[in-house]
Amino acid sequence: MRKHAALGGHMVDFLFTIALFCAFAATSLIVVIIGANVYQGTVRGMNENYALRTSLSYVSQKVRQNDGAGEIHIGTLDGVPALVLEQPFDSGSYQTWIYYDDGWLRELFTRADADAAPADGQPIVQLAGFEMEQDQNGMLTFTSRDGEGGSAEIRLCPRCGKGNE
């Protein structure tokens, strides 16, 4: 009778060890799943923040680089609102067009008299939206939008742009 009781005691120890191992494995799996979700959310947020900041920094630098070179104004490229940076060269006048088309902030550098279409521009950064405005004093306002409803805005006042003569 003693052998049988000892065998039952070992069975309880074995089942307790298995139950403890299963609880540890389940807890570990839950922690890994939660960590992966947090990581995905962080990466998604960083990418969207990167796109917002990059688009506004890019436009800001372009305006600053071209401020003294020529006229800066908002125009349209085949019906698409665009920032137009006029640049005179010895060989003629050129324009840099920065605009939002087909989910991308794009740039197109071309002769002022050339025919161009929005699809001709180089994609810079992918966004959910990009708006630009210029008030009567020449102040430029740019707003970037991401896919999660976030947005960022920058306001620039060119020293030599249209409206500041």
N, C-alpha and C positions, 0 to 999 in steps of 0.2 A: 504494500500500500504506500509505502514511503516513496518508492520509485515513481509511482504515478503522480504524486503530489509534486515531486521535484520537477517532473517533466512539464506539468502545468505552470509552474513558477518560471521556468525557462521560456515557455511560450509567451507569457505575459511580458517578460523582459524583451523578447524578440519583437512582439507587436508594438510595444512602447517605442522601441528604437526605430521601427519602420514608420510609425506615426509621426515621430519627431523629425525624421528625415523628410517625409512628405510635406510636413508643415514648413520646414526650412526651404525646400525646393519651391513650394507654391509662393512663399513670401519673396524669395529671390526672383522668381519669374515676374511677380507683380511689380517689384522695384525696377526691374529692367524695362518692362513695358512703360511704366510711368516715366522713367528717365528718357526713353526713346521719344515719347510724345513731347516732353519738355524740350528736348534737343531739336526736334523738328520744328516746333513753334519758334524757338530762338533763331534757328537758321532762316526760317521764312521771314521773320521780323527783320533780321539783319539784311537780308537780300532786298526787301522792300525799302528799308531805310536807306540802303546803299543806292538804290535806283533814284529815290527822291533827291538825296543829297548830290549825287553825281550829276543829274540833269540840271539842277539849279547852279551848281558850281561851274559846269561846262558853259552854260549860257552866260553866267556872270563873267567868266574869264574872256569869252569871245567879245562881249560888249566892252570890257576894259581894254583888251588888245586893240580893238578897232575904233576906240573913241576918238582919237586924234586923227585917224587916217581918212575919215570921210563921214558920210551920213549914216545914221542909225535910225531906223524906223520900222514900224509894223506895216506889212503889206500882205498881199495874197499871191500865192503860187498856184495857179490853176484852181482858184477857189478855196485853197487851204490857207488859213492865217499863218503868217511867217514873220520872223524877225529878219530884216534885211540889213546887211552890213555892206555898204558901198565902199569899194576900195579902188582908187585910181592907181594905175601903173603906167609906165612909159608906153606899153603896147596897147593900152586901152583901159576901159573901166570894167571892173569885175564885181561880182556880188556873191556874198555868202548868204545862203538862205538857211535858216534854222526853223524847223516846223515839226508838228506832230502829225503823223500819218500812219494808218494801219497798225496802231499799237506801239509805234516806235517814235522816239525823238530822232529826227534825221537832220543831216546837214548836206547841203549841195553848194559847191563852189563852181561858178560858171561866169562866162562873159556876160556883161549887162544886156547885150543885144541877142543872146542865144535863146532859143526855145527850150524850155525845161518843163518837166512834169514831176509831181511829187514822188513818183516811184523811182526817179533817177537818183535820189539822195542816198547817202550812206547811213545805215542805222547806227545810232549812238548808244541808246539805252531803251529798254522796253519799259513802257509805262501804261497805266490804265487811262490816263488823260493828261493833257498839258494845255494850259490856257495862257494867253499873253494879251496884255493891254498896254496902251500908251495914252496918257492923258494929255490935255491941251498944253501943259507945261513941258512935255517931253519925258515925264517920269514913266519908266517901264515897270510893269508888274508881271511876274511869271509865277504860275502855280502848277505844281506837279501833283499828280494823283496816282496812288498805287491801287492794286486790286482788292485790298482789304478795307478801303474807305478812308485811308490816311491821306493826308496832303501836307505839302510844305510850300511856302511862298517866299519870294525874294522881290525886293523893290530896288531899282537902280535908276539913277539920274545921270544920263550921259552928259558930259560937259560940252560936247561939240555936236550933239544930235539935232535932228529936226525939232524945231520949236524952241531951241536955245540960242538962236542967232541973235 
